[in-house]
Amino acid sequence: MYKNKEGYLDPTAGDAIREADRPPEDLSRAIRLMKFAADCQGFEVIGRIWLRDKKTGMEYK
């Protein structure tokens, strides 16, 4: 639960922060696809997958 600076619960701000911090659905789909492709070829992903969004420059680890 998110609390504001006075210590009171602030569900609206908490929801907004959680939504802003959530990775985009395209990112989740790309990672699932990479793991699936590796599995189909007899490999498994054993480390982190780092991606950079070409449009925004945001990096996701």
N, C-alpha and C positions, 0 to 999 in steps of 0.2 A: 504494500500500500504506500502511496506517495503522500508525504506530509509537506505542507508549505513551511515557510521560514518561522512562522509562529508555532508550529507543531501540530496544527489541525489537519485532519484528513482532507485531502483535496483530490477526489476521484477524477474530476474532469481534467485537471492538469496531468494527473498520473496516466490517464488513458492517452492523452495527446503525446506525452513523452514516450510511452511504450510504442505507439504507432509510428512516431518519427524514428525511433531506434530500430524498428523492425527492418530487416533486409528486404529489398524488393523481390516480388514473386519471380521475376525473370532470373534473378541470381539463384534462388533456390532451385528453379527448374534446370538451370545450366549445370549446377553441381550434381543434381540427381542424374542428369543425362551423362555427365562425365563418368560418374561411378558405374552407371549401367553399361556404358561402352567398354569400360575397363573389365567389368565382370564378364561380358560377352566374349571378350578376347582371352579370358583366363587369367586376368590380373585383378589386383585389388588396390585401392587407394589406401596408403598407409600413413600419409602425411597430410598436412594442410594444403588446401587448394586456395591460392591467392588469385583474385581476379580484379581487374580495373575496368570500370565503365568507360568506354571510349567517349561518350558524350559529356559526362560530368567530371571525369577524372577521379571519381571516388574509388578508393581501394577497399576491397573486402577480403578479410582473412577468415 
